[in-house]
Every structure is written in C-alpha cells, then in structure tokens.
Amino acid sequence: MSSDIKGVSESLSQVSEIASKARSAQSVDPSQRTSGVESATDAVSFTETASRMRELEGSLRSVPVVDTQRVNEVKQAVADGTYEVSAARIAEKMIKFEGLLDEVGPKKG
C-alpha cells in the first residue's frame, strides 16, 4: 500500500539519486579518476574537529563499558568479607556530585 504525497516521492527520488551518485563516486579508485576535469558529483569535506570526533568514536567502540577485572575484584572482596566502605570517601563523592549538579542547572524544588 502506498500513498503519494505531493512532492514527497519526487524528493525521495532525488535523495536516492544523490546517494547513488555518492556511492558510485566513492567506489571509483582514485588512480582512475581523471585529473584536471571537473566532476559533476558533489564533494564533502569534514572539519578537523569532525574527523577527530569520528576517530574518537571508533576508539571508544573498542573500550569495554564495564571493567570486568575491577568487578571481579570487588565481588571477591565482598565474598571474602574484606571489602571496606569508607563513609568519608562516599560523603566527599556525594558533595562533589552535588557541586556538579549545581553547575549543570538550577535546583528544582
């Protein structure tokens, strides 16, 4: 079932055509491209920041979300009864966290 909304199908066709041209331009070996001749395809260039962000994003994918070694150490300490809780350390972390919340936005309530 398809419904044609005025102008949408034409726009989708144009987008599809542009994407197809972009894919075919990417698949061409750089050594086969003609030099000195202006191409009919559009070019996209990324800023240094955007390129760096893509690199960092790729790097983060390889970093595990959870430090399994640390989790296992804590589990073992809890099981052995050697895990120590420092009330002072927890209080310091809570105060620091509250300070960060104040920086982010006003308190509600």
Short mmCIF file of the C-alpha atoms (twelve columns), coordinates in Angstrom:
data_MODEL
# 
_entry.id   MODEL 
# 
loop_
_atom_site.group_PDB 
_atom_site.id 
_atom_site.type_symbol 
_atom_site.label_atom_id 
_atom_site.label_alt_id 
_atom_site.label_comp_id 
_atom_site.label_asym_id 
_atom_site.label_seq_id 
_atom_site.Cartn_x 
_atom_site.Cartn_y 
_atom_site.Cartn_z 
_atom_site.pdbx_PDB_model_num 
ATOM 1   C CA . MET A 1   0.000  0.000   0.000   1 
ATOM 2   C CA . SER A 2   1.496  3.308   -0.991  1 
ATOM 3   C CA . SER A 3   0.179  6.807   -0.855  1 
ATOM 4   C CA . ASP A 4   1.709  9.620   -2.861  1 
ATOM 5   C CA . ILE A 5   2.039  12.892  -1.021  1 
ATOM 6   C CA . LYS A 6   2.578  15.786  -3.391  1 
ATOM 7   C CA . GLY A 7   6.301  16.373  -3.852  1 
ATOM 8   C CA . VAL A 8   7.477  13.701  -1.398  1 
ATOM 9   C CA . SER A 9   8.012  10.944  -3.928  1 
ATOM 10  C CA . GLU A 10  9.951  13.355  -6.160  1 
ATOM 11  C CA . SER A 11  12.130 14.419  -3.221  1 
ATOM 12  C CA . LEU A 12  12.768 10.805  -2.274  1 
ATOM 13  C CA . SER A 13  13.786 10.063  -5.845  1 
ATOM 14  C CA . GLN A 14  16.222 12.974  -5.803  1 
ATOM 15  C CA . VAL A 15  17.711 11.881  -2.481  1 
ATOM 16  C CA . SER A 16  18.057 8.330   -3.766  1 
ATOM 17  C CA . GLU A 17  19.759 9.576   -6.935  1 
ATOM 18  C CA . ILE A 18  22.211 11.739  -4.965  1 
ATOM 19  C CA . ALA A 19  23.032 8.837   -2.624  1 
ATOM 20  C CA . SER A 20  23.582 6.555   -5.596  1 
ATOM 21  C CA . LYS A 21  25.962 9.055   -7.199  1 
ATOM 22  C CA . ALA A 22  27.843 9.449   -3.921  1 
ATOM 23  C CA . ARG A 23  28.244 5.673   -3.564  1 
ATOM 24  C CA . SER A 24  29.482 5.304   -7.118  1 
ATOM 25  C CA . ALA A 25  31.922 8.208   -6.661  1 
ATOM 26  C CA . GLN A 26  33.333 6.554   -3.533  1 
ATOM 27  C CA . SER A 27  33.781 3.222   -5.277  1 
ATOM 28  C CA . VAL A 28  35.971 4.687   -8.027  1 
ATOM 29  C CA . ASP A 29  39.679 4.026   -7.486  1 
ATOM 30  C CA . PRO A 30  41.474 7.388   -7.005  1 
ATOM 31  C CA . SER A 31  44.056 6.430   -9.641  1 
ATOM 32  C CA . GLN A 32  41.269 6.027   -12.217 1 
ATOM 33  C CA . ARG A 33  39.797 9.464   -11.650 1 
ATOM 34  C CA . THR A 34  40.601 11.994  -14.324 1 
ATOM 35  C CA . SER A 35  42.688 14.892  -13.155 1 
ATOM 36  C CA . GLY A 36  42.016 18.437  -14.276 1 
ATOM 37  C CA . VAL A 37  38.429 17.644  -15.239 1 
ATOM 38  C CA . GLU A 38  35.693 18.979  -13.030 1 
ATOM 39  C CA . SER A 39  33.382 16.264  -11.758 1 
ATOM 40  C CA . ALA A 40  29.602 16.540  -11.733 1 
ATOM 41  C CA . THR A 41  29.387 14.980  -8.269  1 
ATOM 42  C CA . ASP A 42  29.385 16.948  -5.051  1 
ATOM 43  C CA . ALA A 43  32.272 16.759  -2.613  1 
ATOM 44  C CA . VAL A 44  32.089 16.715  1.163   1 
ATOM 45  C CA . SER A 45  34.914 17.733  3.425   1 
ATOM 46  C CA . PHE A 46  34.929 17.333  7.184   1 
ATOM 47  C CA . THR A 47  36.420 19.779  9.605   1 
ATOM 48  C CA . GLU A 48  39.380 18.660  11.651  1 
ATOM 49  C CA . THR A 49  37.144 18.507  14.710  1 
ATOM 50  C CA . ALA A 50  34.595 16.274  12.986  1 
ATOM 51  C CA . SER A 51  37.339 13.970  11.748  1 
ATOM 52  C CA . ARG A 52  38.824 13.770  15.236  1 
ATOM 53  C CA . MET A 53  35.395 13.012  16.696  1 
ATOM 54  C CA . ARG A 54  34.988 10.104  14.271  1 
ATOM 55  C CA . GLU A 55  38.390 8.757   15.312  1 
ATOM 56  C CA . LEU A 56  37.496 9.019   18.995  1 
ATOM 57  C CA . GLU A 57  34.134 7.405   18.394  1 
ATOM 58  C CA . GLY A 58  35.871 4.452   16.757  1 
ATOM 59  C CA . SER A 59  38.322 4.207   19.640  1 
ATOM 60  C CA . LEU A 60  35.518 4.202   22.197  1 
ATOM 61  C CA . ARG A 61  33.842 1.274   20.478  1 
ATOM 62  C CA . SER A 62  36.802 -0.907  21.400  1 
ATOM 63  C CA . VAL A 63  36.736 0.094   25.080  1 
ATOM 64  C CA . PRO A 64  34.564 -2.173  27.221  1 
ATOM 65  C CA . VAL A 65  31.697 -0.485  29.021  1 
ATOM 66  C CA . VAL A 66  32.455 -2.351  32.242  1 
ATOM 67  C CA . ASP A 67  35.863 -3.026  33.786  1 
ATOM 68  C CA . THR A 68  35.298 -6.744  34.351  1 
ATOM 69  C CA . GLN A 69  38.573 -7.150  36.207  1 
ATOM 70  C CA . ARG A 70  37.563 -4.494  38.751  1 
ATOM 71  C CA . VAL A 71  34.077 -6.008  39.084  1 
ATOM 72  C CA . ASN A 72  35.599 -9.407  39.809  1 
ATOM 73  C CA . GLU A 73  37.971 -7.902  42.383  1 
ATOM 74  C CA . VAL A 74  35.091 -6.224  44.225  1 
ATOM 75  C CA . LYS A 75  32.984 -9.400  44.078  1 
ATOM 76  C CA . GLN A 76  35.835 -11.389 45.543  1 
ATOM 77  C CA . ALA A 77  36.444 -8.813  48.301  1 
ATOM 78  C CA . VAL A 78  32.745 -8.842  49.211  1 
ATOM 79  C CA . ALA A 79  32.693 -12.647 49.234  1 
ATOM 80  C CA . ASP A 80  35.835 -12.746 51.414  1 
ATOM 81  C CA . GLY A 81  34.468 -10.077 53.755  1 
ATOM 82  C CA . THR A 82  37.461 -7.829  53.078  1 
ATOM 83  C CA . TYR A 83  35.626 -5.111  51.173  1 
ATOM 84  C CA . GLU A 84  35.853 -1.869  53.119  1 
ATOM 85  C CA . VAL A 85  33.442 1.018   52.825  1 
ATOM 86  C CA . SER A 86  34.792 4.466   53.634  1 
ATOM 87  C CA . ALA A 87  31.970 6.727   54.795  1 
ATOM 88  C CA . ALA A 88  34.223 9.777   54.453  1 
ATOM 89  C CA . ARG A 89  35.076 8.916   50.845  1 
ATOM 90  C CA . ILE A 90  31.402 8.382   49.995  1 
ATOM 91  C CA . ALA A 91  30.490 11.730  51.585  1 
ATOM 92  C CA . GLU A 92  33.224 13.519  49.598  1 
ATOM 93  C CA . LYS A 93  31.984 11.964  46.347  1 
ATOM 94  C CA . MET A 94  28.383 12.957  47.138  1 
ATOM 95  C CA . ILE A 95  29.394 16.558  47.830  1 
ATOM 96  C CA . LYS A 96  31.411 16.678  44.607  1 
ATOM 97  C CA . PHE A 97  28.458 15.256  42.680  1 
ATOM 98  C CA . GLU A 98  26.121 17.874  44.179  1 
ATOM 99  C CA . GLY A 99  28.549 20.566  43.045  1 
ATOM 100 C CA . LEU A 100 28.480 19.199  39.511  1 
ATOM 101 C CA . LEU A 101 24.686 19.228  39.541  1 
ATOM 102 C CA . ASP A 102 24.731 22.889  40.560  1 
ATOM 103 C CA . GLU A 103 26.956 23.671  37.578  1 
ATOM 104 C CA . VAL A 104 24.613 21.914  35.157  1 
ATOM 105 C CA . GLY A 105 21.451 23.712  36.136  1 
ATOM 106 C CA . PRO A 106 19.345 25.246  38.858  1 
ATOM 107 C CA . LYS A 107 17.866 23.107  41.589  1 
ATOM 108 C CA . LYS A 108 14.206 22.314  41.258  1 
ATOM 109 C CA . GLY A 109 12.026 22.254  44.314  1 
# 
